[in-house]
Amino acid sequence: MKTKSTIMYIALPYVMNEMKYDRHVQVVGDKASRMKYLDALEEEIRITAEEYESTCFEAVRIGGSSPSVMDPDRIGRMLQLTKKLYAVDPRAEVSIKAIPNTVCTPSLTGWAYGNPTRMSLKIDSLKSEELRALGRPWTVQDVQNAILFLDKFHVVNIDAQLMYGIDGQSITSWRQTLRSVLDLEPLHVTVLPMLRSGSVDDGSGNSRDFYDAALDILMQHGFEHYAVGRFAKSDHRDLYHSALLEGADVVGFGLGARSLNDGFAYANTPEYGKYVENGSDPSMAIVDPLALEAEAQLAIHVDRRVRLMDGFDLAVMANDFGCAFPAKLKRGIEAWVARGWIRESDTIIRLTNEGACACNGGESLLRA
């Protein structure tokens, strides 16, 4: 099997209030509980470092529903600590997800301690009524102010994250939001559907019209549709996400973080109390550990890899994993070909735009 790259995910689950239609683990708590969580998280990062002393990390992401509500100095120092304890490639992408009303001089100064190279700005919409429908704690003016602060601090590698299918949103307002976000001059745009808990959107309804509008407007303005729901200017792909889809191992830290490393999958508990109480022994906070056979690893990898739009060779991939192609996965691919979600030529498969829309709505080859 080919040598895999490795990426790191650090979960900061705190929110100002519930973030509707966001599937990350969410915690609302006071300053004391936040500090206790950060202490446990830093302890997990320290204790685990020895296990990865020979691993080079190609990307590091601080994520969650709204991780930027946390103390910015602690975030910056956490990135410093990570780079001190782990072999993070000097060219690695280091990204922080932020909500607009937290982007200001103190936050940008604090984050700068960790030298982030990418900022993912969760905008969702540039229509006031749509932000109210989502219950977001920021306004269109907050978005504009955030961009001004990012520009002042010379942060240019920005991913603008937008949401479509919002209650009351029309194709016209969606197209207006897309055009407005271009005025902010992001180098990357991510579009995601509004999904209610447990739902999947197969792209057969209005979501396809929204996705097509994004394709039309963004590609006309020089963005490459390189992965499901993701559009980038030249040389500005999301390197963390790209590595994930290309088969990188993932090491996750924090509440609810998932890891897949060397054929072993596990997750941290989503229970706050259990996580912070086991800071000195992170293994006690692990749930659902599972050793994956080669066929299971191959199935997961194909399901991820198909989400990159450039296509790949199934036969080569099966050879890399040294196993037969799982029959269930083969049937899933055949079903997607029949639906027009995948184009197949010999052993080469490539996702179509229709398939990309369905994947963005939560469809998976593992459930086909």
Buried (B, 14 or more C-beta within 10 A) or exposed (E): EEEBBBBBBBBBBBBBEEBBBBEBBBBEBEEEBBBBBBEBBBBBBBBBBEEBEEBEBBBBBBBBBBBBBBBBBBBBBBBEBBBEBBBBEEEBBBBBBBBBBBBBEEBBEBBBBBEBBBBBBBBBBBBEEBBEBBEBBBBBEBBBBBBEBBEEBEBEBBBBBBBBBBEEBBEEBBBBBBEBBBEBEBBBBBBBBBBEEEEEBBBEEBBBBBBBBBBEBBEEEEBBBBBBBBBBBEEBBBBBBBBBBBBBBBBBBBBBBBBBBEBEBBBBBBBBEBBBBBBEEBEEBEEEEEEBEBBBBBBBBBBBBBBBBEBBEBEEBBEBBEBEBBEEBEEBBEEBBEBEBBBBEEEEBBBBBBBBBBBBBBBBBBEB
